[in-house]
Amino acid sequence: MPNPKRRHSKSRRDKRRTHYKATTPSLSKCDNCGEMKLNHRACPNCGYYAKRSMFVPEA
Ligand SMILES: [Zn+2]
């Protein structure tokens, strides 16, 4: 089985990892109530998705 001859240094490992970063969640305004909500999710404020009610939020 081919294997790496030497272990990569911490510096080399960390340099590779500079490319992976946390991304900010994409938010958009709810069509129904105008609150900010996650894309492709029902609005947690009013329970609407694609202009239809998916659930009725608790008071
Ligand atoms: Zn809403």
PDB file of the backbone (N, CA, C, O) and the ligand in Angstrom, with CONECT records:
HET     ZN  A 101       1
ATOM      1  N   MET A   1       0.840  -1.212   0.000  1.00  0.00           N
ATOM      2  CA  MET A   1       0.000   0.000   0.000  1.00  0.00           C
ATOM      3  C   MET A   1       0.867   1.251   0.000  1.00  0.00           C
ATOM      4  O   MET A   1       1.717   1.407   0.876  1.00  0.00           O
ATOM      5  N   PRO A   2       0.666   2.163  -0.982  1.00  0.00           N
ATOM      6  CA  PRO A   2       1.421   3.417  -0.964  1.00  0.00           C
ATOM      7  C   PRO A   2       0.989   4.309   0.190  1.00  0.00           C
ATOM      8  O   PRO A   2      -0.200   4.472   0.461  1.00  0.00           O
ATOM      9  N   ASN A   3       1.949   4.865   0.841  1.00  0.00           N
ATOM     10  CA  ASN A   3       1.650   5.727   1.986  1.00  0.00           C
ATOM     11  C   ASN A   3       2.579   6.929   1.952  1.00  0.00           C
ATOM     12  O   ASN A   3       3.681   6.841   1.411  1.00  0.00           O
ATOM     13  N   PRO A   4       2.152   8.050   2.523  1.00  0.00           N
ATOM     14  CA  PRO A   4       3.053   9.192   2.563  1.00  0.00           C
ATOM     15  C   PRO A   4       4.287   8.882   3.392  1.00  0.00           C
ATOM     16  O   PRO A   4       4.199   8.247   4.442  1.00  0.00           O
ATOM     17  N   LYS A   5       5.438   9.335   2.911  1.00  0.00           N
ATOM     18  CA  LYS A   5       6.696   9.038   3.594  1.00  0.00           C
ATOM     19  C   LYS A   5       6.803   9.826   4.896  1.00  0.00           C
ATOM     20  O   LYS A   5       7.281   9.325   5.914  1.00  0.00           O
ATOM     21  N   ARG A   6       6.342  11.076   4.829  1.00  0.00           N
ATOM     22  CA  ARG A   6       6.461  11.948   6.001  1.00  0.00           C
ATOM     23  C   ARG A   6       5.107  12.582   6.329  1.00  0.00           C
ATOM     24  O   ARG A   6       4.283  12.846   5.453  1.00  0.00           O
ATOM     25  N   ARG A   7       4.922  12.808   7.602  1.00  0.00           N
ATOM     26  CA  ARG A   7       3.729  13.509   8.046  1.00  0.00           C
ATOM     27  C   ARG A   7       3.866  14.987   7.658  1.00  0.00           C
ATOM     28  O   ARG A   7       4.940  15.573   7.792  1.00  0.00           O
ATOM     29  N   HIS A   8       2.755  15.588   7.170  1.00  0.00           N
ATOM     30  CA  HIS A   8       2.787  17.010   6.832  1.00  0.00           C
ATOM     31  C   HIS A   8       2.850  17.850   8.098  1.00  0.00           C
ATOM     32  O   HIS A   8       2.284  17.492   9.131  1.00  0.00           O
ATOM     33  N   SER A   9       3.546  18.970   7.997  1.00  0.00           N
ATOM     34  CA  SER A   9       3.685  19.849   9.159  1.00  0.00           C
ATOM     35  C   SER A   9       2.348  20.523   9.494  1.00  0.00           C
ATOM     36  O   SER A   9       1.441  20.592   8.665  1.00  0.00           O
ATOM     37  N   LYS A  10       2.257  21.015  10.725  1.00  0.00           N
ATOM     38  CA  LYS A  10       1.053  21.735  11.155  1.00  0.00           C
ATOM     39  C   LYS A  10       0.824  22.950  10.272  1.00  0.00           C
ATOM     40  O   LYS A  10      -0.309  23.292   9.935  1.00  0.00           O
ATOM     41  N   SER A  11       1.931  23.596   9.903  1.00  0.00           N
ATOM     42  CA  SER A  11       1.845  24.782   9.056  1.00  0.00           C
ATOM     43  C   SER A  11       1.238  24.432   7.703  1.00  0.00           C
ATOM     44  O   SER A  11       0.402  25.167   7.178  1.00  0.00           O
ATOM     45  N   ARG A  12       1.667  23.305   7.147  1.00  0.00           N
ATOM     46  CA  ARG A  12       1.163  22.884   5.847  1.00  0.00           C
ATOM     47  C   ARG A  12      -0.322  22.510   5.936  1.00  0.00           C
ATOM     48  O   ARG A  12      -1.113  22.862   5.060  1.00  0.00           O
ATOM     49  N   ARG A  13      -0.681  21.808   6.984  1.00  0.00           N
ATOM     50  CA  ARG A  13      -2.082  21.446   7.231  1.00  0.00           C
ATOM     51  C   ARG A  13      -2.932  22.708   7.372  1.00  0.00           C
ATOM     52  O   ARG A  13      -4.005  22.806   6.775  1.00  0.00           O
ATOM     53  N   ASP A  14      -2.458  23.661   8.153  1.00  0.00           N
ATOM     54  CA  ASP A  14      -3.220  24.883   8.397  1.00  0.00           C
ATOM     55  C   ASP A  14      -3.319  25.759   7.146  1.00  0.00           C
ATOM     56  O   ASP A  14      -4.329  26.428   6.930  1.00  0.00           O
ATOM     57  N   LYS A  15      -2.271  25.749   6.330  1.00  0.00           N
ATOM     58  CA  LYS A  15      -2.325  26.512   5.078  1.00  0.00           C
ATOM     59  C   LYS A  15      -3.413  25.943   4.172  1.00  0.00           C
ATOM     60  O   LYS A  15      -4.117  26.694   3.497  1.00  0.00           O
ATOM     61  N   ARG A  16      -3.553  24.611   4.156  1.00  0.00           N
ATOM     62  CA  ARG A  16      -4.600  23.987   3.356  1.00  0.00           C
ATOM     63  C   ARG A  16      -5.970  24.433   3.861  1.00  0.00           C
ATOM     64  O   ARG A  16      -6.883  24.686   3.076  1.00  0.00           O
ATOM     65  N   ARG A  17      -6.096  24.524   5.169  1.00  0.00           N
ATOM     66  CA  ARG A  17      -7.395  24.839   5.764  1.00  0.00           C
ATOM     67  C   ARG A  17      -7.779  26.312   5.687  1.00  0.00           C
ATOM     68  O   ARG A  17      -8.894  26.666   6.069  1.00  0.00           O
ATOM     69  N   THR A  18      -6.892  27.180   5.206  1.00  0.00           N
ATOM     70  CA  THR A  18      -7.278  28.595   5.076  1.00  0.00           C
ATOM     71  C   THR A  18      -8.428  28.747   4.094  1.00  0.00           C
ATOM     72  O   THR A  18      -9.142  29.749   4.131  1.00  0.00           O
ATOM     73  N   HIS A  19      -8.619  27.763   3.214  1.00  0.00           N
ATOM     74  CA  HIS A  19      -9.679  27.874   2.219  1.00  0.00           C
ATOM     75  C   HIS A  19     -11.033  27.522   2.786  1.00  0.00           C
ATOM     76  O   HIS A  19     -12.050  27.944   2.235  1.00  0.00           O
ATOM     77  N   TYR A  20     -11.088  26.759   3.873  1.00  0.00           N
ATOM     78  CA  TYR A  20     -12.442  26.505   4.364  1.00  0.00           C
ATOM     79  C   TYR A  20     -12.857  27.436   5.489  1.00  0.00           C
ATOM     80  O   TYR A  20     -12.282  27.482   6.576  1.00  0.00           O
ATOM     81  N   LYS A  21     -13.902  28.175   5.141  1.00  0.00           N
ATOM     82  CA  LYS A  21     -14.399  29.225   6.025  1.00  0.00           C
ATOM     83  C   LYS A  21     -15.900  29.032   6.272  1.00  0.00           C
ATOM     84  O   LYS A  21     -16.616  28.433   5.470  1.00  0.00           O
ATOM     85  N   ALA A  22     -16.337  29.557   7.403  1.00  0.00           N
ATOM     86  CA  ALA A  22     -17.779  29.553   7.680  1.00  0.00           C
ATOM     87  C   ALA A  22     -18.461  30.583   6.791  1.00  0.00           C
ATOM     88  O   ALA A  22     -17.943  31.685   6.605  1.00  0.00           O
ATOM     89  N   THR A  23     -19.612  30.234   6.245  1.00  0.00           N
ATOM     90  CA  THR A  23     -20.344  31.180   5.410  1.00  0.00           C
ATOM     91  C   THR A  23     -21.552  31.705   6.174  1.00  0.00           C
ATOM     92  O   THR A  23     -22.126  31.004   7.008  1.00  0.00           O
ATOM     93  N   THR A  24     -21.927  32.929   5.884  1.00  0.00           N
ATOM     94  CA  THR A  24     -23.099  33.479   6.558  1.00  0.00           C
ATOM     95  C   THR A  24     -24.359  32.875   5.934  1.00  0.00           C
ATOM     96  O   THR A  24     -24.421  32.740   4.712  1.00  0.00           O
ATOM     97  N   PRO A  25     -25.358  32.510   6.729  1.00  0.00           N
ATOM     98  CA  PRO A  25     -26.582  31.935   6.169  1.00  0.00           C
ATOM     99  C   PRO A  25     -27.299  32.945   5.278  1.00  0.00           C
ATOM    100  O   PRO A  25     -27.380  34.128   5.607  1.00  0.00           O
ATOM    101  N   SER A  26     -27.823  32.463   4.133  1.00  0.00           N
ATOM    102  CA  SER A  26     -28.507  33.389   3.234  1.00  0.00           C
ATOM    103  C   SER A  26     -29.920  33.642   3.741  1.00  0.00           C
ATOM    104  O   SER A  26     -30.720  32.721   3.905  1.00  0.00           O
ATOM    105  N   LEU A  27     -30.195  34.892   3.978  1.00  0.00           N
ATOM    106  CA  LEU A  27     -31.488  35.293   4.521  1.00  0.00           C
ATOM    107  C   LEU A  27     -32.253  36.082   3.467  1.00  0.00           C
ATOM    108  O   LEU A  27     -31.660  36.757   2.625  1.00  0.00           O
ATOM    109  N   SER A  28     -33.563  35.989   3.526  1.00  0.00           N
ATOM    110  CA  SER A  28     -34.377  36.847   2.668  1.00  0.00           C
ATOM    111  C   SER A  28     -35.603  37.279   3.462  1.00  0.00           C
ATOM    112  O   SER A  28     -35.909  36.734   4.522  1.00  0.00           O
ATOM    113  N   LYS A  29     -36.285  38.263   2.921  1.00  0.00           N
ATOM    114  CA  LYS A  29     -37.474  38.798   3.598  1.00  0.00           C
ATOM    115  C   LYS A  29     -38.658  37.891   3.324  1.00  0.00           C
ATOM    116  O   LYS A  29     -38.838  37.421   2.200  1.00  0.00           O
ATOM    117  N   CYS A  30     -39.467  37.642   4.349  1.00  0.00           N
ATOM    118  CA  CYS A  30     -40.690  36.854   4.179  1.00  0.00           C
ATOM    119  C   CYS A  30     -41.681  37.613   3.310  1.00  0.00           C
ATOM    120  O   CYS A  30     -41.923  38.799   3.534  1.00  0.00           O
ATOM    121  N   ASP A  31     -42.261  36.930   2.309  1.00  0.00           N
ATOM    122  CA  ASP A  31     -43.254  37.573   1.434  1.00  0.00           C
ATOM    123  C   ASP A  31     -44.511  37.962   2.209  1.00  0.00           C
ATOM    124  O   ASP A  31     -45.196  38.926   1.866  1.00  0.00           O
ATOM    125  N   ASN A  32     -44.797  37.203   3.244  1.00  0.00           N
ATOM    126  CA  ASN A  32     -46.047  37.402   3.973  1.00  0.00           C
ATOM    127  C   ASN A  32     -45.940  38.462   5.062  1.00  0.00           C
ATOM    128  O   ASN A  32     -46.786  39.353   5.137  1.00  0.00           O
ATOM    129  N   CYS A  33     -44.916  38.381   5.907  1.00  0.00           N
ATOM    130  CA  CYS A  33     -44.854  39.303   7.043  1.00  0.00           C
ATOM    131  C   CYS A  33     -43.655  40.247   7.003  1.00  0.00           C
ATOM    132  O   CYS A  33     -43.589  41.186   7.796  1.00  0.00           O
ATOM    133  N   GLY A  34     -42.703  40.015   6.089  1.00  0.00           N
ATOM    134  CA  GLY A  34     -41.581  40.943   5.969  1.00  0.00           C
ATOM    135  C   GLY A  34     -40.424  40.678   6.919  1.00  0.00           C
ATOM    136  O   GLY A  34     -39.415  41.381   6.869  1.00  0.00           O
ATOM    137  N   GLU A  35     -40.550  39.672   7.786  1.00  0.00           N
ATOM    138  CA  GLU A  35     -39.445  39.293   8.685  1.00  0.00           C
ATOM    139  C   GLU A  35     -38.318  38.652   7.881  1.00  0.00           C
ATOM    140  O   GLU A  35     -38.554  38.131   6.791  1.00  0.00           O
ATOM    141  N   MET A  36     -37.093  38.685   8.410  1.00  0.00           N
ATOM    142  CA  MET A  36     -35.996  37.982   7.770  1.00  0.00           C
ATOM    143  C   MET A  36     -36.136  36.495   8.081  1.00  0.00           C
ATOM    144  O   MET A  36     -36.404  36.112   9.220  1.00  0.00           O
ATOM    145  N   LYS A  37     -35.952  35.667   7.061  1.00  0.00           N
ATOM    146  CA  LYS A  37     -36.059  34.225   7.238  1.00  0.00           C
ATOM    147  C   LYS A  37     -35.010  33.512   6.399  1.00  0.00           C
ATOM    148  O   LYS A  37     -34.459  34.100   5.468  1.00  0.00           O
ATOM    149  N   LEU A  38     -34.725  32.243   6.719  1.00  0.00           N
ATOM    150  CA  LEU A  38     -33.785  31.436   5.932  1.00  0.00           C
ATOM    151  C   LEU A  38     -34.442  31.050   4.609  1.00  0.00           C
ATOM    152  O   LEU A  38     -35.637  30.756   4.562  1.00  0.00           O
ATOM    153  N   ASN A  39     -33.646  31.055   3.526  1.00  0.00           N
ATOM    154  CA  ASN A  39     -34.166  30.616   2.236  1.00  0.00           C
ATOM    155  C   ASN A  39     -34.536  29.129   2.284  1.00  0.00           C
ATOM    156  O   ASN A  39     -33.903  28.346   2.992  1.00  0.00           O
ATOM    157  N   HIS A  40     -35.555  28.756   1.532  1.00  0.00           N
ATOM    158  CA  HIS A  40     -36.025  27.371   1.437  1.00  0.00           C
ATOM    159  C   HIS A  40     -36.502  26.814   2.772  1.00  0.00           C
ATOM    160  O   HIS A  40     -36.474  25.604   2.997  1.00  0.00           O
ATOM    161  N   ARG A  41     -36.940  27.706   3.655  1.00  0.00           N
ATOM    162  CA  ARG A  41     -37.515  27.293   4.933  1.00  0.00           C
ATOM    163  C   ARG A  41     -38.794  28.098   5.130  1.00  0.00           C
ATOM    164  O   ARG A  41     -38.898  29.241   4.684  1.00  0.00           O
ATOM    165  N   ALA A  42     -39.772  27.481   5.808  1.00  0.00           N
ATOM    166  CA  ALA A  42     -40.972  28.227   6.159  1.00  0.00           C
ATOM    167  C   ALA A  42     -40.586  29.330   7.138  1.00  0.00           C
ATOM    168  O   ALA A  42     -39.664  29.162   7.936  1.00  0.00           O
ATOM    169  N   CYS A  43     -41.287  30.450   7.079  1.00  0.00           N
ATOM    170  CA  CYS A  43     -40.993  31.572   7.965  1.00  0.00           C
ATOM    171  C   CYS A  43     -41.325  31.193   9.417  1.00  0.00           C
ATOM    172  O   CYS A  43     -42.446  30.776   9.706  1.00  0.00           O
ATOM    173  N   PRO A  44     -40.359  31.335  10.323  1.00  0.00           N
ATOM    174  CA  PRO A  44     -40.645  30.972  11.721  1.00  0.00           C
ATOM    175  C   PRO A  44     -41.622  31.943  12.393  1.00  0.00           C
ATOM    176  O   PRO A  44     -42.232  31.620  13.412  1.00  0.00           O
ATOM    177  N   ASN A  45     -41.760  33.127  11.811  1.00  0.00           N
ATOM    178  CA  ASN A  45     -42.621  34.150  12.409  1.00  0.00           C
ATOM    179  C   ASN A  45     -44.094  33.918  12.081  1.00  0.00           C
ATOM    180  O   ASN A  45     -44.940  33.970  12.974  1.00  0.00           O
ATOM    181  N   CYS A  46     -44.413  33.659  10.794  1.00  0.00           N
ATOM    182  CA  CYS A  46     -45.822  33.523  10.413  1.00  0.00           C
ATOM    183  C   CYS A  46     -46.153  32.130   9.889  1.00  0.00           C
ATOM    184  O   CYS A  46     -47.328  31.817   9.702  1.00  0.00           O
ATOM    185  N   GLY A  47     -45.149  31.282   9.646  1.00  0.00           N
ATOM    186  CA  GLY A  47     -45.420  29.923   9.195  1.00  0.00           C
ATOM    187  C   GLY A  47     -45.749  29.801   7.727  1.00  0.00           C
ATOM    188  O   GLY A  47     -46.277  28.777   7.294  1.00  0.00           O
ATOM    189  N   TYR A  48     -45.440  30.851   6.936  1.00  0.00           N
ATOM    190  CA  TYR A  48     -45.757  30.815   5.517  1.00  0.00           C
ATOM    191  C   TYR A  48     -44.566  30.347   4.685  1.00  0.00           C
ATOM    192  O   TYR A  48     -43.414  30.655   4.994  1.00  0.00           O
ATOM    193  N   TYR A  49     -44.867  29.592   3.616  1.00  0.00           N
ATOM    194  CA  TYR A  49     -43.852  29.239   2.626  1.00  0.00           C
ATOM    195  C   TYR A  49     -44.534  29.199   1.267  1.00  0.00           C
ATOM    196  O   TYR A  49     -45.613  28.619   1.147  1.00  0.00           O
ATOM    197  N   ALA A  50     -43.945  29.790   0.250  1.00  0.00           N
ATOM    198  CA  ALA A  50     -44.524  29.877  -1.099  1.00  0.00           C
ATOM    199  C   ALA A  50     -45.947  30.419  -1.051  1.00  0.00           C
ATOM    200  O   ALA A  50     -46.846  29.895  -1.708  1.00  0.00           O
ATOM    201  N   LYS A  51     -46.140  31.473  -0.267  1.00  0.00           N
ATOM    202  CA  LYS A  51     -47.414  32.199  -0.110  1.00  0.00           C
ATOM    203  C   LYS A  51     -48.547  31.350   0.476  1.00  0.00           C
ATOM    204  O   LYS A  51     -49.715  31.731   0.400  1.00  0.00           O
ATOM    205  N   ARG A  52     -48.200  30.209   1.054  1.00  0.00           N
ATOM    206  CA  ARG A  52     -49.220  29.379   1.688  1.00  0.00           C
ATOM    207  C   ARG A  52     -48.830  29.122   3.139  1.00  0.00           C
ATOM    208  O   ARG A  52     -47.647  29.059   3.474  1.00  0.00           O
ATOM    209  N   SER A  53     -49.836  28.976   3.993  1.00  0.00           N
ATOM    210  CA  SER A  53     -49.553  28.727   5.405  1.00  0.00           C
ATOM    211  C   SER A  53     -49.169  27.276   5.605  1.00  0.00           C
ATOM    212  O   SER A  53     -49.905  26.375   5.201  1.00  0.00           O
ATOM    213  N   MET A  54     -48.008  27.040   6.232  1.00  0.00           N
ATOM    214  CA  MET A  54     -47.546  25.690   6.496  1.00  0.00           C
ATOM    215  C   MET A  54     -47.868  25.267   7.926  1.00  0.00           C
ATOM    216  O   MET A  54     -48.115  24.094   8.206  1.00  0.00           O
ATOM    217  N   PHE A  55     -47.860  26.230   8.800  1.00  0.00           N
ATOM    218  CA  PHE A  55     -48.247  25.967  10.182  1.00  0.00           C
ATOM    219  C   PHE A  55     -48.660  27.286  10.804  1.00  0.00           C
ATOM    220  O   PHE A  55     -48.322  28.359  10.306  1.00  0.00           O
ATOM    221  N   VAL A  56     -49.398  27.190  11.903  1.00  0.00           N
ATOM    222  CA  VAL A  56     -49.806  28.401  12.599  1.00  0.00           C
ATOM    223  C   VAL A  56     -48.881  28.552  13.817  1.00  0.00           C
ATOM    224  O   VAL A  56     -48.903  27.716  14.721  1.00  0.00           O
ATOM    225  N   PRO A  57     -48.077  29.608  13.839  1.00  0.00           N
ATOM    226  CA  PRO A  57     -47.157  29.758  14.972  1.00  0.00           C
ATOM    227  C   PRO A  57     -47.881  29.976  16.281  1.00  0.00           C
ATOM    228  O   PRO A  57     -48.943  30.597  16.335  1.00  0.00           O
ATOM    229  N   GLU A  58     -47.273  29.444  17.349  1.00  0.00           N
ATOM    230  CA  GLU A  58     -47.881  29.620  18.673  1.00  0.00           C
ATOM    231  C   GLU A  58     -47.741  31.083  19.088  1.00  0.00           C
ATOM    232  O   GLU A  58     -46.771  31.758  18.743  1.00  0.00           O
ATOM    233  N   ALA A  59     -48.716  31.540  19.822  1.00  0.00           N
ATOM    234  CA  ALA A  59     -48.739  32.942  20.292  1.00  0.00           C
ATOM    235  C   ALA A  59     -47.521  33.209  21.166  1.00  0.00           C
ATOM    236  O   ALA A  59     -47.349  34.323  21.661  1.00  0.00           O
TER     237      ALA A  59
HETATM  238 ZN    ZN A 101     -43.423  35.445   7.655  1.00  0.00          ZN2+
END
